[in-house]
């Protein structure tokens, strides 16, 4: 898939490699889109991946003295969903981040990557456009900052040059008079691409709208403002009549296509529906309904800290040296594989299963530096210097992990193929929260699919394990 892989130690090193190799190199952070593009042969001519996940301080969320929020290029969807700052001062972004994929995907996927992939159905672009965000790009030629509404030129097309790295995402924090919401319609509750989505931000004075921002996703080649609806709402009361009319005007801004997931006519109507729902929720003070106060992240209490990487290791020149289930491994092959295949083919740890190989089923869930991830979407060299746990490492000799034992006792093992992934997610959940609620167990399992019968016994087993742990 790639010929060379570098663990970068600084931004300067990254932009120097990009400047030299240009279209033959690509930055990788989460890789949840890029790995699939490479697997499918969509991205051709790519020889070098530059891993930025070990560069210090790129995963920070900060607010400056001008009340501008900054997201580093390593900020993940789970970082945003759980950030007190984002939830308080940029709630539509927190909600959109939480709606992306499942916990394992959100632990790897970055906001920067979501923006760069440039699909109009990508959830976080819509609220960031509504928030008036800008991106800062850096290359050996210098630095430039571009408003997000000028960043996109079409479906999966941006003004970003091949030698540039996105180093910052910035946007004004919401003021005390502003309230916002993100609404998504998809074919499933989790692990689903948006059919349509909308971000709404209103500046309110009592029950009157001073100004409005409404952005729509997945209904045109790029994210668009529903400008007529925005103008209509200004200086009007947020009553039923005005909400209805604004939703109708928002629908007129959509120009969707027919595809296998929905017709253009259906999407247009759903724009009207979700705009009405969003405006009504803000009016009634219910915009945060359905968003958990503490979303399940599948992140352990102890994590290996990012950063502090002192040597710019290059592969395949160097062996992949890693720790798996507490044992040291050194691999001289498998550098161009995914972590899933490295574990199975080089490590002979076949408990981690390959189901979809697209980050959809969760059968390949492992722990990478304390976080649950989909191994099929992680490049193998990311294992270098990392600590990895697989299902083989959960038991202590002949003593099963409480989740493993509960699966046996509750008959939660069915065909067994998906079981290792479920057990890994369940084990990490109990590490994160000793006594999860039924809803929190469901949150934790959204990234794991069972094709046999259902999830009743699986959930029951995790509930049982939490009581005996």
C-alpha positions in Angstrom: 0.0 0.0 0.0 2.9 2.3 0.7 6.7 1.9 0.3 8.0 4.2 3.1 6.6 5.2 6.5 8.1 7.9 8.7 7.3 8.6 12.4 7.8 12.4 12.3 9.2 14.3 15.2 8.4 17.9 14.2 6.2 19.9 11.8 9.4 21.1 10.1 10.3 17.5 9.3 6.8 16.9 7.9 6.8 19.9 5.6 10.3 19.2 4.4 9.3 15.6 3.3 6.1 17.0 1.7 8.2 19.7 -0.1 10.5 17.0 -1.5 8.0 14.3 -2.4 4.9 16.3 -3.0 2.0 14.2 -4.4 4.0 11.0 -3.6 3.7 11.7 0.1 0.8 12.1 2.5 0.4 13.0 6.2 -1.4 10.4 8.3 -2.9 10.9 11.7 -6.1 8.9 12.3 -6.0 7.2 8.8 -9.6 6.1 9.0 -10.3 7.5 5.5 -6.8 7.2 4.0 -6.2 3.5 4.8 -9.5 2.7 3.0 -8.6 4.8 0.0 -5.2 3.0 -0.3 -6.8 -0.4 0.2 -9.3 0.3 -2.6 -6.8 1.7 -4.9 -8.5 5.1 -5.0 -5.4 7.0 -4.1 -2.7 6.1 -6.6 1.0 7.0 -6.8 1.3 7.4 -3.0 4.6 6.1 -1.8 5.3 7.7 1.6 3.2 8.1 4.7 4.3 10.7 7.3 2.9 9.8 10.8 2.4 12.9 12.9 0.9 11.2 15.9 4.1 11.4 18.0 4.6 15.2 17.5 4.0 16.9 20.9 1.1 19.3 21.5 -0.7 18.8 18.2 -3.7 17.2 20.0 -4.6 20.3 22.1 -7.9 22.2 22.3 -7.3 25.8 23.5 -9.0 29.2 23.6 -7.0 32.4 23.2 -7.4 35.9 24.7 -9.6 36.9 21.7 -12.1 34.1 22.5 -11.0 32.1 19.5 -10.9 28.3 19.9 -8.0 26.4 18.3 -7.9 22.7 17.4 -4.6 21.0 16.7 -4.3 18.6 13.8 -4.4 15.6 16.1 -7.6 16.5 17.9 -9.9 13.5 17.5 -13.7 13.3 17.4 -13.7 11.8 20.9 -11.6 14.7 22.1 -14.2 17.1 20.8 -17.2 15.1 22.0 -15.8 15.0 25.6 -14.2 18.5 25.7 -15.9 20.8 28.3 -14.8 23.8 26.3 -16.2 22.5 23.0 -19.4 21.4 24.6 -19.9 24.8 26.3 -18.6 27.2 23.6 -19.1 25.2 20.3 -21.8 22.7 21.1 -22.8 21.9 17.4 -19.2 20.6 16.8 -19.3 18.5 19.9 -22.6 16.9 18.8 -21.4 16.3 15.3 -18.1 14.7 16.5 -20.1 12.4 18.7 -22.3 11.4 15.8 -19.3 10.2 13.7 -18.8 6.5 13.5 -18.3 4.6 16.7 -16.0 5.0 19.7 -13.2 3.1 18.1 -13.4 5.3 15.0 -13.7 8.5 17.1 -10.5 7.5 19.0 -8.5 7.6 15.8 -10.3 9.8 13.4 -9.3 13.5 13.6 -11.3 16.7 12.9 -8.5 17.8 10.5 -8.7 14.6 8.6 -12.5 15.0 8.3 -12.1 18.4 6.8 -9.3 17.4 4.4 -11.2 14.4 3.1 -13.7 17.0 1.9 -16.8 14.8 1.5 -20.0 17.0 1.8 -21.4 14.2 4.0 -18.6 14.5 6.6 -20.3 15.6 9.8 -17.9 18.0 11.3 -17.5 20.3 8.3 -21.1 21.5 8.6 -20.9 22.9 12.2 -17.4 24.3 11.6 -18.7 26.2 8.6 -21.5 27.5 10.7 -19.0 28.6 13.4 -17.0 30.6 10.8 -13.9 28.4 11.0 -10.6 28.9 9.3 -7.8 26.5 8.6 -4.1 27.3 8.7 -1.8 25.5 6.2 1.9 25.3 6.4 4.6 24.4 3.9 8.3 25.2 3.2 6.9 28.2 1.3 5.3 29.7 4.4 1.9 29.7 6.2 -1.5 30.8 5.1 -4.9 30.9 6.8 -8.1 30.2 4.7 -11.7 30.6 5.7 -13.4 27.2 5.6 -16.0 28.5 3.2 -13.2 29.2 0.7 -11.4 25.9 1.3 -13.6 23.6 -0.8 -13.8 23.6 -4.5 -16.0 20.5 -5.0 -16.6 17.0 -3.9 -13.4 15.8 -2.2 -11.6 18.8 -3.6 -9.9 21.6 -1.7 -7.4 24.5 -2.3 -4.8 22.6 -0.2 -1.6 22.0 -2.1 0.3 18.7 -2.0 3.2 20.2 0.0 1.0 21.7 2.7 0.1 20.4 6.2 -3.0 21.6 8.1 -1.6 22.8 11.4 -4.6 24.6 13.0 -8.4 24.9 12.9 -9.7 28.1 14.5 -13.2 29.6 15.1 -14.8 32.2 17.4 -16.3 30.7 20.5 -20.1 31.1 20.9 -21.1 34.0 23.0 -23.5 33.9 25.9 -26.4 35.0 23.6 -25.7 32.3 21.0 -27.1 28.8 21.0 -26.6 26.1 18.4 -27.4 22.5 17.4 -26.3 19.9 14.9 -29.0 17.5 13.5 -28.1 14.4 11.5 -30.3 12.0 9.5 -28.8 8.7 8.6 -29.9 5.1 7.9 -28.7 3.8 11.2 -28.2 5.3 14.7 -24.5 4.8 14.5 -21.7 3.9 12.0 -23.7 5.7 9.3 -22.9 8.4 6.7 -25.3 11.4 6.8 -28.2 11.4 4.3 -28.5 15.0 5.3 -27.3 17.1 8.2 -27.6 20.7 9.4 -25.9 23.0 11.8 -27.9 25.9 13.2 -26.6 28.8 15.3 -28.9 31.6 16.5 -28.0 34.8 18.2 -31.0 35.4 20.5 -32.5 38.2 22.5 -35.3 36.7 24.6 -37.5 35.0 22.0 -36.3 37.1 19.0 -33.6 36.0 16.6 -31.0 38.7 16.2 -29.1 36.7 13.5 -29.1 33.2 12.2 -26.6 30.8 10.6 -27.9 27.6 9.0 -25.5 25.3 7.1 -26.5 22.1 5.3 -24.4 19.0 4.6 -24.8 16.1 2.1 -27.2 18.0 -0.2 -24.8 19.9 -2.5 -21.2 19.3 -3.7 -19.9 21.4 -0.8 -21.5 22.6 2.5 -23.8 25.5 1.9 -25.5 28.2 3.8 -29.3 28.4 3.7 -29.0 32.1 3.1 -32.7 32.9 2.5 -33.7 31.1 5.7 -30.9 33.0 7.6 -32.2 36.3 6.3 -35.8 35.5 7.0 -35.2 34.6 10.6 -33.3 37.9 11.4 -35.3 40.1 13.8 -38.2 37.6 14.0 -39.6 35.7 16.9 -38.9 32.0 17.0 -42.5 30.9 16.8 -44.2 28.0 15.0 -45.0 30.1 11.9 -41.5 31.5 11.4 -39.9 28.1 12.1 -42.1 26.5 9.5 -41.2 29.2 6.9 -37.5 29.1 7.6 -37.5 25.3 7.2 -39.2 25.7 3.8 -36.6 28.3 2.7 -33.8 26.0 3.9 -35.1 23.2 1.7 -34.8 25.5 -1.3 -31.1 25.8 -0.7 -30.6 22.0 -1.1 -29.8 20.5 -4.5 -29.2 16.8 -3.6 -28.7 13.9 -5.9 -30.4 10.5 -6.2 -28.3 7.6 -5.0 -28.6 4.2 -3.4 -29.1 5.7 0.0 -32.0 8.1 -0.8 -33.7 10.0 -3.5 -33.1 13.7 -4.1 -36.8 14.4 -3.3 -36.5 12.6 0.0 -33.3 14.4 0.9 -34.9 17.8 0.1 -37.9 17.0 2.3 -35.6 15.9 5.1 -33.7 19.2 5.0 -37.0 20.9 5.8 -37.8 18.4 8.6 -34.4 18.5 10.3 -34.2 22.3 10.1 -37.6 22.5 11.7 -36.5 20.0 14.4 -33.3 22.0 15.1 -35.1 25.4 15.3 -37.8 23.9 17.6 -35.2 22.3 19.9 -33.4 25.6 20.3 -36.6 27.5 21.0 -37.6 24.9 23.6 -34.1 24.7 25.1 -33.7 21.0 24.1 -30.8 21.3 21.8 -28.7 19.0 24.0 -31.3 16.3 24.3 -29.9 12.9 23.4 -26.3 13.9 23.9 -24.8 12.1 26.9 -23.2 14.3 29.5 -20.2 12.0 29.6 -20.0 10.0 26.3 -18.4 6.6 26.4 -15.0 6.9 24.7 -13.6 3.4 25.2 -10.5 5.0 26.6 -8.7 3.5 29.6 -7.8 5.4 32.8 -4.1 5.0 31.9 -2.9 6.0 28.5 0.5 6.3 26.9 1.1 10.1 26.4 1.5 11.3 22.9 4.7 13.1 22.0 8.2 12.8 23.2 9.3 10.9 20.1 13.0 11.5 19.7 14.0 9.6 16.6 12.4 9.9 13.2 12.1 6.1 12.5 11.6 5.1 8.9 10.2 1.9 7.7 11.1 -0.6 6.2 14.6 0.5 7.1 13.9 -0.1 10.8 12.1 -3.1 12.5 8.8 -2.5 14.1 9.5 -2.8 17.8 6.4 -3.0 19.9 4.8 -4.4 23.1 1.8 -6.7 22.7 0.1 -8.1 25.7 3.1 -7.2 27.8 5.6 -9.1 25.6 8.2 -7.4 23.4 8.0 -8.1 19.6 10.3 -7.0 16.8 9.0 -7.4 13.2 11.2 -7.1 10.2 8.3 -7.6 7.8 4.7 -6.3 7.5 5.6 -2.6 7.2 3.1 -2.0 4.4 0.3 -3.8 6.1 -2.4 -2.8 8.5 -2.0 -3.4 12.2 -4.7 -6.1 11.9 -2.6 -8.1 9.4 0.6 -7.5 11.3 -1.0 -9.0 14.4 -2.4 -12.0 12.5 0.3 -12.7 10.0 3.5 -11.6 11.6 2.5 -11.9 15.2 0.4 -15.1 14.8 -2.2 -13.5 17.1 -5.3 -14.7 15.3 -7.8 -13.9 18.1 -8.3 -10.5 16.5 -10.6 -11.2 13.5 -10.9 -9.6 10.1 -14.6 -9.0 9.3 -15.2 -6.1 7.0 -11.7 -4.6 6.9 -13.4 -1.2 6.6 -13.9 -0.2 10.2 -17.6 -1.1 10.2 -17.9 -4.4 12.2 -15.5 -4.0 15.1 -14.3 -7.6 15.0 -10.7 -6.3 14.9 -10.9 -4.1 18.0 -7.7 -3.9 19.9 -6.2 -1.5 22.5 -3.6 0.9 21.1 -1.8 2.9 23.9 -4.9 2.5 26.1 -7.6 3.3 23.5 -9.9 0.9 21.7 -9.3 1.1 17.9 -10.2 -0.8 14.8 -6.9 -2.5 13.9 -7.9 -2.7 10.2 -7.6 1.1 10.0 -4.3 1.5 11.7 -1.0 1.3 9.7 1.3 -1.4 11.0 4.3 0.9 11.7 2.1 2.9 14.2 2.7 -0.1 16.4 6.4 0.9 16.7 7.0 2.0 20.3 3.4 1.5 21.2 1.6 -0.7 23.7 -1.0 -3.0 22.2 -3.5 -5.4 23.8 -5.4 -8.1 22.0 -8.0 -10.6 23.2 -5.3 -13.1 23.9 -4.0 -10.8 26.6 -7.2 -10.4 28.6 -7.1 -13.6 30.6 -4.5 -14.2 33.3 -3.4 -17.7 32.7 -6.4 -20.0 33.1 -8.4 -17.2 34.7 -10.8 -15.5 32.3 -11.4 -11.8 32.3 -14.8 -11.0 33.9 -16.3 -10.1 30.5 -15.0 -13.4 28.9 -16.5 -15.3 31.8 -19.8 -13.5 31.6 -20.1 -14.2 27.8 -19.8 -17.9 28.5 -22.3 -17.9 31.4 -24.9 -15.8 29.6 -24.7 -17.6 26.3 -23.4 -14.4 24.5 -21.0 -16.4 22.4 -23.0 -17.3 19.2 -21.0 -18.1 16.0 -18.1 -16.6 17.9 -16.6 -14.6 15.0 -17.5 -11.2 16.4 -17.0 -12.2 20.0 -13.3 -11.1 20.4 -14.3 -7.6 19.3 -17.3 -7.4 21.6 -15.2 -8.7 24.5 -12.5 -6.1 23.9 -15.0 -3.3 23.8 -16.7 -4.6 26.9 -13.4 -4.9 28.8 -12.4 -1.3 27.9 -15.8 0.0 28.9 -15.5 -1.5 32.4 -12.0 -0.1 32.7 -13.5 3.4 31.8 -16.6 3.0 33.9 -17.0 0.2 36.5 -20.8 0.3 36.6 -22.1 1.4 33.2 -25.8 2.0 32.6 -27.7 0.0 29.9 -27.4 3.1 27.6 -23.7 3.4 28.2 -23.2 -0.3 27.3 -25.2 0.3 24.1 -22.9 3.3 23.4 -19.8 1.1 23.9 -21.2 -1.5 21.5 -22.1 0.7 18.6 -18.9 -0.1 16.8 -19.4 -3.9 17.0 -21.8 -5.8 14.8 -23.3 -9.2 15.4 -24.8 -11.0 12.4 -26.2 -14.0 14.2 -29.3 -13.1 16.3 -28.9 -9.9 18.2 -27.4 -8.1 21.1 -29.6 -8.9 24.1 -27.3 -11.6 25.6 -24.2 -9.6 24.8 -25.5 -6.6 26.7 -26.7 -8.9 29.5 -23.2 -10.4 29.8 -21.5 -7.0 30.1 -24.1 -6.0 32.7 -23.3 -9.2 34.6 -19.5 -8.6 34.3 -19.9 -5.1 35.8 -21.5 -6.5 38.9 -18.8 -9.2 39.5 -15.8 -7.2 38.5 
